[in-house]
């Protein structure tokens, strides 16, 4: 019995010391005290002996010189040998951008006040006017069926309008003629444009995302900025950026395209320039671009620039009329035939002044690209995913309420409510993540890790949403035509999945690989010390960093264990929030994330870089925690509306469950079963307790979007939905707002049928079906007014048009053959 009591004291003392990050000396004294207690209490001699060993070991480690000679120095040398090599391009990617909230998630004790202090997503009066004016007008001008199927191009009047209203200059400063919109305004603009299709959306996205405009702003010479930025803002120049080629897709650093520094003639003069040879494909806007941004590897074998022979990736601007530049024929992307095609050239001679930033930026192209991507990727694809998701949710909620089967609206069927709730919850997550991360960008952050999280998860969640929308619409969504408001988005979803870093690569390699190095308080310091030239000084510094890392790891293990046992009720979180419990669980899981990361890195070392399935799950842990944080902040920034609480809770429960499943997947597949069991005992000592949203919550959420609710209107505030025959979505919304009134008419008629005032059915109608004859009879007996009956007839006629699908003459359906000859 005494042995058990001493063992429990040892266990509590160990947890307490770790939690409080006690010094080695304090730990040694505690072990000595417990050893004396063990001896006095007559506990098992083995326990006393183990406590003696612990006292000696901790005591010796607390002596600096002994610790450095016997522990730190050998461990440092071992670490240097086993640290996986990091290429220059990987190093540049790691150093790109800044650390924002994701750094707090790797602290184990996230400071929620810091997150809320970032401010709310707000628009200036000028930005709101742009959304209400030119953006709305653009959406009303666009006819997606005409653009996608009749033209496969941007209509001339829309292209003129885009230039006139400076849609190509959203990010360009006003001093250069641009609009200089905030990141929040940019994402709002792109969200709205997304619903008119990829042909127009991509025409706006590319000039305002990763491309010549942003590269010029950050790295261009004054001469380049003064010349090109006004032309880009006005649309006089249309840009594209050529990075990807046949042999280099996700591994963009493997581009074979070459530039050789040499002498040549330019406009009759002998100058030092570059001779370029390249082959690029998948280049959006290439068919109409007048200014081509080009990435290539620059070499200077003759040393005309200096001592460097191989500069590496370099970015340059090549005007379309440059001799030798070839713009190939168009690619035909799935879903939306947006402007895309190949670009190539052989032995093109251009001046060194074409390098973005001039010759001084030779070889710094990859650094330029990853730095621009760290912010731009937070805006472009997440915004498009948000627009598609909101549009699909709005359409599906309305359609499920208006469409009846078995005399019951689809939205009243539980089989429909489940996917409709999933659509709503995922759309809420996407919207929260893209808005809150845009706030960070406006605050000066360049969140490279969140940009990868948003790129992967927003596009993947949008894929789930559009699939659910198709399932609920069934045949209505399958048949193409002007009435089909979902088909183009469904077909083009793979585009967002594959561009700006393919999703598989992003999840498997980037999110955790980049995140842990950037965000963990110790990892980057340890890596830098391992690569330091002064080994002696590095060893001395490594001792301090190592102690800090060990204390940090032990504290988070203790914190994760204690909070798991206590249901996280002692976690310090914002007071008064209706979602307090979710803040507490997020804080608890922050510690669990760090434990999983440290255990994985320590036990697998360099092999973790090759264990992509495990790395992907670790990335999922960070991602779900980040998305959960964005949901919590978004709900608070919205004023914590009670009407939206079921939606926010659905999102929180879903993300907590997904975190749990990723952690269990990591544990179940960990190479060492002993370590896996220890990890599970630390993060889930009471087992896996998080559950998916309940059926009741699913129904509550589904009902928020299958009726004209405050939540639905708030969520759809940015969508341009004009009613009319040419706008099925606008018609759906108008009909939904009349649905309750029409239900009241139905109830009157059904009551009259039961009372024998009206016949049970009309000729050709099944019993219980409301027909025009019923309406006329109801007017005659004074049950309905003529205006009321007329509104019902109009409602039925308009709904019939919505339910209908398009058909075409047999001879009109065909596909133009696409030639197979090479473009270049």
N, C-alpha and C positions, 0 to 999 in steps of 0.2 A: 504493500500500500504506500509506504514511504517512497519507494522507487517511482511509483506512478505520480505522486505529488511533485517530486523533484523534476521528473520528466516534463510535467505540465508547466512547472515554473520555468524550465529551460525553454520550452516552446514559446511561452508568452514573452519571456525576456528577449528571445531571438527576434520575434515579430516586432516587438516594440523598438528594439535597437535599430533594426532595419528601417522601420517606418520613420523614425526620427533621424536617420542617417548619423548615428553616433560614431564617434571617432574610434580608431582601432584601440587606443588606450582605454577608452571607456568600455569597449567590448571585452578587452582582456581583464579588466578589473571585475566586470560583471561575471565573467566565466569563473574567475577565482572565487568570488563570493558564493556562487552556486556550488562550486566544488566543496567548499567548507560546509555549506548546508547539507550537501549530499553525505559527507563524512559524518557529520553530527547526527543526521537523521538515520544513519545506518542503511542508506540506499545501496543498491547493487554496486559491487566494486567496479564492474565494467563501466557503469555510468560515471562514477567518480574518476576513473582512469581517463575516459574520453574527455571529461571536463578539464582534467589536468593537461592533456594534450592540446585542447583548444586554448587554454590559458597561455601555455608556452608559445604556441604558434602565433596567436594574436599579439602577445607581448613582443616577440621577435620582429613581427611585421611592423609594429609601431615604432621600431628603431629605424630611422631613415636610411642610414648607411647599409645596415643589414638587408633591409627590404630592397634597396636599389641593386645591391650586389647579387642577392640570391633569387629575387623574383623579377624585378622590373627589367633588368638588362637582358636576361635570357628570354623573357617573354617578348621583349621588343624585337630581338633578333629573330625569334620564331615568327612574330607577326609580319615582319618585313618579307620573310621568305614565303609565307602563305597568302599574303595579300594579293588578290588577283590583279594582273596588270591592267592599267587604265590608259586607254589611248588618249591622244590629244583631243580628238573629237568628243570622246566621252567626258573628258575633263571640262571641256567648254560647255557641254550640255548640262553638267552638274552645276557649274558656276553661273548658268544663265538665270536671269530673273532674280527675284527676292523671295524671302520666306515671310509668309503672312500667318494666318490663323492655323495653318497646318503645323507650324512650329509649336504652337500651344498644345495641339493634340499629341505631340510627341513629348510633352513635358510630364504627362501623367497627372497634372493638376491644372487643367485648362482654366484660364482666367476669363470667365464669361463677361465680366465688365469690359474687358479690353475689346471683345468682339462687338458688343453693343455700342461701344464708343466710336466705332467706325462710321456711324451715321446711317441714315436711311437713303434708299434710292429715290432721288428727287430730280425733277426736270426744271430747267429755267423756263420763264415765260416764252422766250424765243424758241426753245426746243419744243415746247408743247404746241406752239403755233405751227411749227414745221410738221409735226405729226398730224395735227388737225387739218392742215391745209394741203401742202404738196403730197405728203404720204397718202393721205386719204384719197386725194384725186388720182394718184397713180393706181391705187388698188381698184378704184372704180373704172378706170380706163381699161384695165387688163381683162382680156377674155382668154382664160387658160386653154379652152378647147381650140380656139383659133390659133393661139400662139404655139401650142404643142403639136396639133394635128394638121392644121391647114398651112401654117407658115414654117414651123420648126425654126423660128427666128424671132428676134425682138422686132415688133412692128416699128416702122420708121417714125411714126408720131410719138411712140413711147420713148424711143431713143432720143429724139429731140427734146422731149420733156425731161428726161433724166439729166441731160446736159444743162438745159435751161435752169432747172431747180437745184443744180449742183449736187446731185446724188453721188457723183463720183468723187466729191470732195468732203465727205462727212468728217474725215479725220484731219484734213488739211487746215492749218491755221487761217484765221480771217485775213491776216496780213498778206497771205498769198492768194486770197480770193476764195478760200474754202469756207465751210460752215463751222468747223472746229467744235463738233458736238462732243459732249461727255460720253464716257463709256456706257453709262446708263441710257442715254439718248440713242446711242448707236444700236444697242441691243433691242430697244423698243422699236426703232425703225425697221430693223431686219426681221423682228418677230412679225410685224404687220405685213411686210413684203413677202414673207415666206408663203403665205396662203395663196398668193397668185401664181405660184409655181417656180420651179428652179431656173427656167430660162431667164426670167427677169431678175429673180433673187440673186443668182450667181453673177449677173451683170453688175449688180451693185456691191455684192460681197467682195469680189476679187480686188477691185481698186482700193477698197477700204480695209482690207485684211493684209495678210502677208504678201507683199509685192513692192513694186518700185516706190509707191507713195510713202509707206512707212519706213522703208529703208533710207530713202532720201531725207526724210525728216530727222532721223536719228544719226545718220552717218554721212550724208551728202556734203559736198563742198558748198560754199556760199554760191558759187557760180552755178552749180547744178541745181540747187534749190531755187534760185531766182529764175532760172530758165524753165525748169520742168514743173514745179509745183503749181504755178498759175495755170499752165496748160492742162495739167491733170485735174485741177479743181473745176475748170470750165468744160471738161470733156473734149477739148481740142485734141488732146492725146488720150488714147485709151490704152491702159497698161495690161500686161500679163506677166507672169513670172515662170520661167522655164527651169525647173529643177529635175523632175523625174525623167528617166530615160528607160529604154528597153532593158538595160542590164542593172539598173539601180532604182528600186522602188522604195520599200521601207528603209533599206540601207542606203540612205541618200549620200552618205559620205563615200560610197563606192563608185560615184559617177566617173565614167571613163572619159568624159569630155575634157579636151585639153586646150590650153592657151600657151603659146610660146612667145616670150619676149624677144623681139627682133627688130631690125630696121626695115623700113618699107616706105612706099610713097603714099602720101595722103594729100589729096587736092594739089598734086604737083610738087609737093615738098617732101624731102627725105626726113623722116622722123623715127623715133623709137616708139614702137607700138606693140600690138599683140596679134598673133595669127591664130585664129580660133577654128576648131573643128568640133562639131557637136551634133548629137541626135537626141531630141527630146520628144516626149509624147504625154498625153493627158493634160495638155496645157489649156486651162480655161481662159477664154476670150482670145486665144491665139488667132482664130480666123479673122477677127476685126481689130486686133491690137495694132497700135501705131508705135508703141514703145515696149520693147521686150526686155524684161529683166532676165539675166542669164547667170547661172551658176556653173563654174568650170574649175578645173585644177590648173593653176598657173605655174609655169616653170621658166627659169632664166638661165639656160645652160651657158650662155655667153657672158653672164654676169654684167649685163648692161645696166641693171638697177643697183647692184651691190654684191655683197658676198653670198647672199642666199641663192641657192640654186633651185630648190623646190619650195615654192611658197604655199602650195595647197589651195584649198577652195577659195575662190574669189568671185565676187559679184560685180556685174557690169550692166550698163544700160545700152541696148543696141536699137537705134531707130529702125523702123520697118524698111525704109528705103536704102539701107546699107547694102552695097553690092555683095552678092553672094548669099545673103540671108534668104532662106526659103520658108515660107509659111505653107504648110501642107494642106491637104484637103481635110474636111471635118471628120472627127469621130462622131458616133451616134450614141450618146449615153442612154442608159435605161431610164424609163419613166419620163423625164424632162429632157428634151433635146437641146440642152443649153450649149452655148458656143464653146467648142472644145476641139483641139486638134494638135497635130505635130508641128514641131519647128526644127529645122536642121540647117547646117552650114558646113562648108568644107573650105578650109584655108581662107577664112575671112580676115582681112587685115583691118584693125581699128586702132585708134589712138589710146594711149594709157589713160587719157582723161576720161574715157568711158567707164573706168572702174568707179563704182560708187564710193565716194570719199577720196577719189584720186589714188595715185600710186602708193600713198602711205597706207592704204587699206588693203593692199595686195596680200592675199593669204588669210584675211580675217573674215572671209565670207561666211564660214560656218558659225563663227561666233555671232556675227550680225544676224543670221537667220534664226538661230535658237533664241536669241534675246528678243527679237521681234515676235517670234512664235509664242513666247511665254505670256504675252498679254493678248495678242490677237486671237489666239485659239480659245480664249475665254469668251470671246464675243461672237464669232462668226457661226460656227456649227451649233453651239448651244442655243443661239437665237433662232436659227432655222428649225432646230428640233422643237423648240418651244412653240413656234408658230404653227407648225404641223400638228403638234400634240393638242394645243388649245383648239384648233380648228376641228380636228377629228373628234375631240371630246364634245365640243358644242354640237356638232352635227349628230353624233351618235346619241347623246342625251335627248335631243329634240326628236329624232327619228324614232327612238325606242318608246317615247311617250305617245307619239301620234300614230304609229303603226300598230295595228291590232291583229292578233291571231287568236283564234278560239274565243273571239269577242272580248279579249282582254288586252290592254296595252302591253307591249313587250316589256316595258319598264317595270311592270308589276310582277314579272316572273323572276323567281330567284336565280334561275339559270342565266338570265341576262344581267341581273344586278351584280353578280360576282365580277364578270369582266368589266362592266361599266365602272364599278368602284375602283378596280385596278387601274383603269384608264385615268380616272380622276386623281387618284393618289400619286401615280407616277408623274402626271402632268404637273401636280403641285410641287413635287420635288424638283423637276426640271426648272420650273419658273422661279422657285426660291433660289436654287443654285446659281442660275445665270444672272439674276438681279443682284444678289448679295456679292457675288464675285466681281461684278461690274463696279460696285461701290468701292471695292478694294482697289481696283485699277484706277478709279478716279482719285483715290486717296494717295496715289503714287506707287502702289505695289505693282510688281511684275510677277504675278503668282504662277510660276512655271509648273509646279506640281499640281495645283488646282486646275490649271488649264488642261493637263492630261486627264485628270479625273473627270472634268466636265465633258471633254471631247468624247471619251469612251462611254460614260454612263448616260449622258443625255441622248446620244444617238442610239444607244441600245434600248433605252427606255422608250424612245420614240418608235422604235421598231415594234416593241410589244404593244404599244398603244394603237398603232395603225393596224396591226394584226387583229387586235380585239375589235376594233371598229369594223373591220371586214367581216368578222364572225357574226357580229350583231346585225349588220346590214344584209348579210347573206347575198342572195342573187342581185339585189339592188346595187351592191358594190362591185359585182363581178362584170357586169355589162358596161362596156365603155360607151361614152357619148357625152354631150354637153351637160346632161343631167347628173352624171357621175362626178361627185365632188371629192372622191377619195382615191380614185385609181392612180392619178399621177404621183401623189405622195407615196402610195404603196409601192409603186414600181421604182421610184427613185431613192427609196430608203438606203439601198446598198451604197449609194454614192457617198453619203455622209459617214458610213461605216468604214470606207476604205481610204478616204482622202485625209490629208494633214496628219499622217501617221496611222497606218492600219490599226483597227481596234485590237486585233489579236496581239500585235507587237506592243501597243500602248499598255495593255493590261499585263502582259507577261513580263515586260522588260522595264518599262518606263516609270510607272506610278510608284512602285516600291523602290526600285533600284535608284531612282533619282530622289525620291522622297526621303528615304531613310538617311541618305548621305547629307542632304540639305537640311533636314529638320531635326535629326537627332543631335542633342547638345554635345556629343563627344565624338561621333564617328568621323566627321570631316577633319577635326583636329588631329585625330590619330592617323588618318591617312596622310595628312600633310606632313606630320612628323616623320612618318615612315619614308617619305620621299625627300626629306630635307638633306641638304648637302653636308651640314655640320652634324655628324652622327653623335658626337659627344653631347652637344647642347640638346639635340633632339631626345637623347636618352633621359636627360635630366627633366625635360619638360613632360616626357611621356609618363614619368612616374606620377606627376600631379594629375594628368589627364586620366590615367588608369585608375587611380584612387577615386577620382570623381565619378568615373564610369561605373566602377563596382558599387559605390555607394548609391548612385542613381538607380542601377539595376535592382539592387536589394530593396531600396525604398519602394520602387514601383511594384515589385513582387509582393511585398507586405501590404501595400495599399490595395492592390488588386484582390488579394485574398480577403482582407478585412472587409472591404466594401461588398464583395460577393456574399460574405457571410451575413452582413447586416443590411442587405438589399439597398446598399448605397445611401441610406438615410442620413448619414453623417457628412456626405459630400456638400461642400459649400457652393451654392448656386444662387442665381438671382431670386430674391424673395418676391412672393406675390404672383408669380407666373402660374397660369392654369396648367402649364405643362412642366411644372417643377420636377415631377418624377422622371421625366425624360431627360431633363438637364442632369439630374443625379446619375442616371444610368449612363449617360454619355461621359460624364466625368470618370465613373468607374471603369468604363471600357477604354478610356484613354490610357489608364495604367496597364490594362490588359494588352493593349496594342504594343506598348513599349516592351513588356515582358516577352511577348511573342517575337518581336523583332530582335531583341537582344539574345534570346535563346537560339533563334535560328541562325543568326550571324556567328555566334560563338561556337555552336556545335558543327555547323556546316562550312564555315569559313568561305574560301573561294568557290567551293562547290555550289553554293547557293546561287551564284550567277548563272550556273547551268541548269539548276532545278527550277525551270520556268513555271511549272505548275504550282510549286510552293510559293515562288515569288509572286505569282498572280494572286494567290489567296491572301498573302500579306498585303498586297496592293488593295485588295478588296476591303480588308480591315480598315485601312486608312481612308479609302473612298467612302465607305458607308458611314464612318464617323464624321467625315467632313460634310457629307450631304445632310446628315442628321443635324449638324450644327447650323447649316444654312436654313433648314426648315424651321428650327427653333427661333433663329433671329428674324426670319421673314414673318413668322406669325406675330412676334413681338412688335416688329416695325409696322405691321398692319393694324396695330391697336388691339391685338388679341380678341378679334370678334368672336362672340359666342357662336354665331351661325357657322363659322368656319372650323370650329374646334374638332368636329368629327373628322374633317378632312386632314387637319394637322395631326391628329392622333393616329389616323390610318397610316400616314407617311412615317411617323415616328416608330410605330409598332413594326411596320414592314422593314425599315432600315435596321432596327435592333435585331430582328430575326435574321436578316441577311448577314449581319455582322457575326452573329452566333454561328450560322451555318458555315461561313468562311473559316471561322476559328476551328470548328469541329472538323472541317475538311483538312485543315492544316495538321491538326493533331492526329487524325486517322491515317494520314499519309506520311507522317514524319519518319525518317529512316530509323531513328532510335526509339524503340517502344518505351524504354525506361524514361527518357527525356519527355516523350509525349505524355506519359502518365503524370509526370511531375508538373508539366505545363497545364494539363487539364485540371489537376488538383489545385493549382494556383489560381486559374482564371474562372473555373466553373466548379468549385468545391461542392456545391449543392446540385450540380447537374445543369443541363441546358433548360433554362426556365422561360426564355422568351418565346412568345407565340405569335403567329400571324394574326392579322385583324380578324375579329370574330364575324360570323355571318350577320349578326345584328348591326355591327359597325359598317359592314359592306352595304347593307340596305340603307342605312342612314346617309352614307356618302353618295350612293347611286341616286337617291331621292333629291339630293342637292342639285343634280345636273339634269334630271329628267323632268324638271318643273321650272317655272320662271321664278327662281329664288334670288335672294340678295347675293348669295355666294356665287351663283352662276353669272349674274350680271357683272359682279365685281371681277370675276375671273376673265370674262370675255370683253372687258372694257376696251381693249385695244384692237379688237377684230373689226374690220370693215364689213358689215353685213347689210347691204342694201337689198330691199325686197324687189321682186320682179321676176319675170319669166327667165331672164338671163342670169339670175342669181339664185340657184336652188337653196344655198345656205341661208340667204336672207329671207327667202320664203319660209323655210323651216322655222326660223326664229320668230317670224311674225305669227305663224300658225300656232307655235307653242304658247305664245302669250294669249292666244284666244282659246286654248284648250280647256281651261276650267269653265269658261262661259259655255262652250259647246257641251261639256259634260253636264252642266246644269240643264241645258235644253234636252239632252238625252234622258235625264232623270225624270223630267216632266212627261216626256212622251212615253217612257216605259211605265210610269205610274198610271198614265191614261189608258194604256193597253191593258194593264192588270185590272183597272176599274171598268173595263168594257166600253170606254168612251171612244177608243180607236180599235180598228181591226188588228189582229195579232200579226198579220203580214200582208204585204201587197203581192199581186201576181208576179211570179218570177223571183220573189225574194224569200229567203229562208226566215222562219219564225224568229222574232226578236230583233230583226234588222231594221234600222231606221231608213225609210225611203222618202223620195220626194212626195209620194202620195200621203204619207204620214204627216209631213210638214204642212201640206195644203189642207188636210183635214183638221189639223190642229189649229190652223188659222181660222178655219170656218167655225169652229166651236168656241173660239176666243181663248184657247189655251196659250197660243203664241201670237205675238204681234207680227204684222207683215215685215217690219224691219228685222225683227229677230229671226224670222224664217229665212229672209233674204241673206242675212249674215251666215246662217247655217248652210244654205245652198252654196254660197261663195266659198265658205270654208271647205266643204266637201269637194268642190271642183278643183280648188287649189291643191288640196291634199292628194287628190287623184293624180294630178300632174307630177307631184313630188314622188309618188310611189312608182309611177311609170318609169320604164327604162327606154333608151333610144334603140331604134332599128334603122337600117340603111338598105338602099337598093343593092341587090346582089353584086351588080357590076361595079359599084362604087367602093367596095371593100377590096383592097389590095395593098401590096407593099412595093414601093419603088426598090428595084434591085440596087444593091450597094456594090460598087466595084471593088476588086481585090488588089488592084495594082498599088504598089508602094507609093506613099505620098512624096517621099524625098529620095 
